[in-house]
């Protein structure tokens, strides 16, 4: 095998490896995925360095001042950091005009794009544009936004529906238990119509609230403070996973 063939084989193997991770992701019952929510480049680099040794998937918040008084790192800044190839990225847009961010998210290597539905002008156009890039697509419902906001014809296309269990914005806010009603409704709708979307939750999820989320039907739990407040990140994630499995 010559050098050119070997390089070609290696690239295909690496690509297949990430595709396998995506396939495995959508077959798992419940997953805990760490959030990176920061406006500090060094903090992001440190968190990415830690996580690449522990997990396969990460959830990166991209927030502007439409949704929070404090903005996170932009996609341009994230591109400069270079996300480790071992990690598979979910990019969550809480920004105005998210459709303008799709191409750059693709360049960064995102495998799943989620956007706050409140910022999406044309849901069909947004969903189709993400799918055209061969990325997975999700829509997120802010506190106060019901699942009925999602255009019905798009439900079969969605890979994920995220229910925010806090008001969208910076980390550290209190869990809104009433939001689990939307999780239950999404689960019922999914089972009735055999939809493929994963049900995710984000915000205020910790040792005290994780079981309620899973019991309601959440399959993906994005978590920040409950993970990063610990010195031993791996042990923290393992303990949270064990709690989720008890439901």
Helices and strands as residue ranges (DSSP letters): H 3-27, E 31-36, H 41-51, E 57-63, H 75-81, E 88-94, G 98-101, H 102-108, E 112-116, G 117-119, H 123-132, E 136-141, G 147-149, G 152-157, E 160-164, G 177-179, H 180-193, E 198-202, H 210-216, E 220-223, H 225-228, H 233-245
